[in-house]
Each structure stands twice: as structure tokens, then as C-alpha cells.
Amino acid sequence: MNINTILTVILILLANIIFSCGGQEKEDAADFFLKANVSLTQNNYAEALRLYDEAIAKNADFSDAYLNKGITLLKMNRAEEAYEILTEAITIDPTLVQANLVRAEAGLNIGKINESLEDLAQIEKEYKDSSRFYLIKGDLLSTRGTDQLAIAEYDKAISLDKSNVEAYVNRGALYYRMKSYPAAKSDFEKALALDSSHPQALNNLGLILSKEKDWQRALACFDKVLSTQPDDAYSLNNKGYVLLMTGAMEEGKRLVERALDKQPRNGYAWRNLGIYYTQKKMPAEALKNYLKAIDKAEPVDQLYGLTGQAYLDNKQIDEACKIWNQGVILKDSLAIDLVAKHCR
């Protein structure tokens, strides 16, 4: 069940609220609630939020208004506030299972993984036929690092709804992390068959095509994202990498630097800037950027191999071997090759 479905259920039930609660204040609350729902469906989130607050001011026990306020806050990327409001909704009405589902999603966004899994466990019976339920559970298990369990949940989500784009994208991203590239590629292609402009699917498919050195198709993926989102940091960086690999070094560097302006903690972008300086035969500058990428403490393909090569180019063989050996532990394929070649 997605957020729009939740809203539909609440709207259907609203007639009962209006006629059963009695009193002008509560009728006014229901009126504000209806107007807020319209604003929410029109993506006018600020107005929806104002109207839900009006509804709650008129009826402090209006659990559905708390629920929809939580949904609105989540759509506004205010997940911590959403979590608190949804907790109030559940406190008022513990049977409001929709609030548990949405709170689980808010919890995912703020790192409350165990609490969100508990929310889902409480409502699993009611949501046994919900593709979105299994999507959220898969995301939670993926964040926890239990990859195979997460894959099983994504499988359930897709079996219940073959058009669940996010399930394909998120399962594909997990396959990519597991280095199961053919399975990841298949999922991203299926997602794009359903939504040809999905930015995450395009970016991730472009990364796989880059690994395959299918540069033109990779470039087409990144350009498609940038045609509608010209400041997308991931696509800027990924396109920059393709340009670096295909001889357009200066343009590639310019795009990578733009990506870093938007997203300074992107380890891949710092790595790519290091690649540029390696290509320019400036090993000290390359090394500086590779070390910045390592400092971001996120997995980056071939980073330890490239960093060791920069140390070697800088005539620091001991440091090169040290960083390559760290790369071996992290299963960096380039580091594994270079440590065998250069170090005892």
C-alpha cells in the first residue's frame, strides 16, 4: 500500500468521523482535514501542513490528521518531525496500522532501523498483501547489512506488484553492492521499462555500462538525468568519469568539480579528480585527492589500488604497499593485482 492508497482509505472513512464525533469544533476539524488532503494530493505541502495543524487544533484526538501530517512532513524530507507526529497518531489510536507503516519509513530515513522493523512486525498480518510493506522491510534489512534477507523481501514486493519501480531499483542497488552486476543490470532495465526517466535507475545502469566500457550508452543514461536535473551531483560526477575515460579530460574535470560543489562528501568524485591528475602525470596532486576520497570512509571502486599507484608514482613504495594491503582486505581488485606485482 503506497501513501496515496493510505490517503484514499482515510478519505473513505472520513464520513464516519464527521457524523459520529458531533460538535461544531469537530466538524470544522473534518473540513480542514478534507482541504488539507486536497492540498497534499496537489503536492502543496506547506498548505497541507497548515491545514492539518488547523484540524488538530480543532480536534486534538484526530489521529488521521496526525497520520496525514506525518505523511506530509515525510514528503518534505522532515523525517524526524514526521516520526514524532506519527508516534502521536499511534498513541491516540493504536489500531491505526497505516501510521505504523509510514513511521517505519520515517524511521528508515533517520536510522531507527530496529524500531522500524518492530513497527512492521506489529502490522505484518494486515499488510501481508502489500507490496510497499515488503519494499520498506527490504530497505530496512538492506540498511542493516542483511543482504540476502533484504533480497527476499524485495522479491515479495515485486511478486505482489510487478510495477513496483522502487523495488526493482532498490533490489538492483543491493545487487550492485553485492557485485552481482548482471542481476543489478536486469533490475535497472526493468525499472526503466516502467519509468524511463527514473534518475536512480539511469545513474546505476550508467555505472554498470561504464564498467562494461559501453561509454556511449553510459553517457546517454547520465545525459538523460541531466536533461531534467542539470545539477544532479551523481550524474555530473558519473558523466565526468566517462569523459575522463574517453579523452575529454578537461570537460570531465569540470563536471567532477561541479559535482563536488553540490556534494562535497562524494568519495567517487574525489577519486575521479585524482584520476584526472594521474592522467596529467601529477602524482602528488592525484594522491591528495585519493586520500580525500579515503577520508570519506565509504566504499569506492579501485580507490586503494589507485592510491597505491599514486604513492608508487611519487616514489613512496612502502606507503604504496601499505595502502594496497589495506585494499586487499577490502577486496579492491586493483590493489590485489598491484600488491602481488610490486610488494613482497
Disulfide bonds with the S-S distance in Angstrom:
Cys321-Cys343 1.93
